[in-house]
Amino acid sequence: MKNYKSVYLVFVWALGVSFVSMNSLHAQKEVKLWESGVPNSKTDAAYQEVQHADNGQVYGVDKVTDPTLTIYEPEAGKANGTAVVICPGGGYGHLAIDKEGYKLAAWFAEQGVTGFVLKYRLPSDAIMEDKSIGPLQDVQRAIRYVREQASTYGIDTSKVGIMGFSAGGHLASTAATHYADKVYDATEGVSAKPDFSVLIYPVISMQNGITHQGSKDNLLGKKATRGAAYAYSGEYQVTPETPMAFLAHATDDYAVPVENSINYYLALKDAGVPAEMHLYEDGGHGFGMGRTHTADSWPAALSLWMKKHDLITE
């Protein structure tokens, strides 16, 4: 009887929440990103992955050494060909992998989109020869993996997007602007360029006064050169070839100034790249799928934008 009660309570809770983790409702599997060895790596026996869980559900990960993709597939017959690689945030020091990863992938699967949650390496001198390129190596490999496995998951190789939250948004925008950088020995012959990006309260800039300092310090070090800061400031790297983007940000974001999204949007606009930006009066930082703020509506806005661009079918 106790088990039936637990199932009933979970069911009632799910009905009362607009967007929930549906991990048990969709086919999932976790695959290693680098089957033949992780590039740009070195060994530190004291550096071991740490997972944080609540009632058996992993919600956060630290010290990633072996990157993976967790794949959420739509129900049989519902896949529409679109795929999204999702980069959780956490200041390049932690991954909020449930709130900004698994929950999104489950929601995408409900829309017919195949979600790939990227558990990427967090920049660290302890395990990387060059920590500034570690996350970019992982995200490029993830995009290539999705295209390589397109026939397996029913994916259209021209509809592979990248999504990120906070520092994960910085990684996603870096993937969108540095897709041609040769940061590892890619033998696949497959493009690492995303076809679209979804950036939610993203860190875009590494410039003083607008950046999220913790993300900058973790990625580039506390003595980052002006050249490195410029190279990793997405607003300066946009070209007419940059993928189209959807952005959402709360004006009262206390951690990542809203100007990160605004400046990136303006750069896209100036370059003639299709872009849509939603700014909300309140929501703060780290609202994920939404709270009781004006920012709650961004998933619905994203769905409409994706329908407009034939990434979600009616």
N, C-alpha and C positions, 0 to 999 in steps of 0.2 A: 504493500500500500504506500509505503514511503516513496518508492520510485515513481509511482503514478502521480503523487502529489508534486514531486519535483518537476516532472514534465509539464503538469498543468500550470504551475507557477511560471515557468519559463515561457510557456505559450501566451499566458495573459500579459506578461511583461512585454513580450514582443509586439503584441497588438497595440500597446500604449506608447510605443516609440516609433517615430517615423523611419529612422534608419538604424538598424541594429547589426551586430555581427551575426552573419548567417553561415558561420564556418561549417556547421554540420549539414547545411542544406545544399552545398555545392561540392562537386568533385574537386579535390585538392591533391596536389602532390608537391613535394619539395625536391628540387634538382640542384646539384652542384653547378656553380657557374663556370668553374675552371677545372675540367677533367684532367688536364695534363700538367697541372701545377700552377699556382697563383703567381703571376708576374710581379716584379718589383717588390719581392718579399724577402724578409729575413726572419730568423727564428729567435724568439725570446720565450724561454720556458715559463717565465712568470706571467706572460700575457696570454690569458685564456678567456674564451668567450663566457660571458655571464648573461643568463636569462632571468628576467623578472616575471613572475606569474602570480595570478590570483585565481584560486579555485581551478587550477589546472590550465588556465588560459594565459599564454604568454602575452604580455602587454609591452614589454620593453627588452631591448638587447644592448649590451655593451661589449666592447673589445672583440669585434668580429674578426676572425682570421680566415675563415673559409666561406666566402660569399655564396649565397643561394638565391634561387627564385622559387617562391611559393605560388603555384598556379591555381587560379579559380576559374573553372570552366562553366559556361552557361549550361542549363539543362539541355539534354539531347534535342537537337533540331532547332534550338533557339539562337545559336551563335550567328552573329550578323557579319563576321569577318573583321571587326575592329578589335584591336588589342591595345592595352595600356600597361606600360611598365611604371610601377608606383614606387617612389622614393620617400620613405618616411623621414620626418625631421628629427631634430634633437641636438642642434648646435654643432654637428660634426663630432659629438662626444658621446652620443646615445642615440638609439633608434626607438621612437614611439611607434612600434611596429604594428600594434593592434589598432589604435585610434586613427593613425595616419597611414595604415597599410591594409591589414586584413579586412577591416570594415569597409574600406573603399572598394577593395576587390570583390567582396560579396555583393555590394551594391551594383557595381558594374556588371557582374554576372547576371543580375536580375534584368539588366537592360540589353542583354545579349552580347555584351562585350567581355572578352577574355582578359582577366586581370592577372598581372605578374607582379607580385610584391618582391622588391629587391632588398635583400639583406646585404647591404654593401659594407665594405671595410671602412672603418672610421680612421681618418688620417692620424698616423702615429709613427714617430721616429723609431719606436721599439720594434716594429714589424715591417717597415717600409724603407727602401733606399731613398725614395723621394715621395714624401707623404702628400705633396700637393697634387699629384696625379693619380693616387690610389683610387679614390672614389670615381674619377672619370674613367679609369680603366674598366672598373666594374660595370658602370652604366653603359659604356659602349659595347662591352661584351654582351650585356643583357639584351640590348636592342638587336644585336646581330643574332643572338640565340633565338629570339622570337621569330625573326625572318627565316632562319634556317629550319625552324620547326613549324613553319606556316601550314604545311599540308597536314601535319599531325593534329593541329588544333583548329583547322578550318579558318585560317587567318588570311586576310588580303594584305599582301606585303606593302601596299600603298596606304594602309590604314593602321600604322603602328605608331602610337603616341607615347609621350613621356609625361609623367605627373609628379609633382613634388610639393611638400609642405615645409615651410620655414627653411632650415638648412637643406632639406631635401629639395626644396624649390630652387635653391642655388645650384644644386647638382643637376636638376632637370633643365634649368636655363643654360647651364654650362654644356650639357649634352646637346642643347638646341643651337648653341653658338660655336662649339668646338668639336663638332662631329667629324670634321676632316683632320683633326690632330692625330698624329700617329703616336699614341701613347703606349702601345704595346705591339708586339709582332703579330699583327692580325693576318692570319693565313686563310681566313674564310672567304675572302673576296665578296663580302656582303656589306652593304651600306650600314653605317651606324647613325645615319641621320633620321631623327624622328620626323613623322609627318605632321604632327601637331603637339602642342604642349599645354598642360593644365597646371597653373601655378597658384597655389593657395597660401596666402600670407608669406610669400617667398622672400628669402634673403636674395637680393640680386647683386647688390653693390659691395665692393670691398673698400670703398672710399670712406675716410674718416668723417664722422658726423652723420652718416646715413647707414653704415653697415651695422650688422650685429657683431659686436666685438668678439664675443666668444667663438662664433663661427669662423671669423677671420683668423683669430689666433690659432685655433685648432687646425685650420687648413694650411695657412701660410706661415705660421709662427709669429711670435710677438715682435719680431724685427723684420716684417715683410717689406720688401723693396717696393718702390713706387711702380716699377715695371710689373711686378707680380700682381700687385693690387689692381692695376689697370687691366691686365690680361684676364683676371677673374672677376671683373666688374661687367656683368652682362649687358648693361645699358650702353657700353662702349663697343660691344662686339657684334651688334646687330647689323645685318646686311639684307639686301632684298631677297636673299636665299634662305633667311632664317624662317623656320616653320611658324605657321599661324599659332596664335596663343589665346587662351582664356585665362583671365586673372581675377582673383577675388581677395579682398583685403579689408580689414576693419580700420576705420580712421583712428580709433582709440587704441591701436596696437601699441602696447607699452614696451615691447621687446624689439620688434622689427618695424621701423618707421614705414608708414604707408607710401612714402616717396620711393621706396624700392620698386613697388608695382607701378606707380605713376611714371617714373622715369623710363622703365622698360617699355611700358605701353607707348609712351611718346616716341621712343626710339623706333619701335615697330611701325608706328603711324608714319613717321618721317621716311622710313624705308619702303613704304607701300606694302607692308605685310599685314594681312587681315588679323585683327585683334579685337577682343572684347574684354572690357574691364568692369568689374562691379565693386564699388566702394560702399562700405556700410558704416552707418553712424556708430554702432557699437558692436562689440564681439570680442574685443581684446585680442590676445594672441593664443594660438593653439586650440581653436574651437572645433577643429576636426569637422565632422559632418554637421555640426551645429549645436547651439545651446538655445537658451531663451533670449536671444538677441536678434537684431535685424539681420545679422549674418547667417541666420538659419536657412535663408532661402537660396543660398548659392548652389546646392545640388540641383534644384529645379531649373535654375538659370543655366547651369552647365548642360543639363539634359536637352534643353531647347537649342543651345548653341551647337551641340553635337548633331542634333537632328537637322539643323540648318545646313551643316556641312556633310550630311549623309554618313555620319559616323554611328548614329543610332537610327534604326528604322521606326516608323510609326507603329 
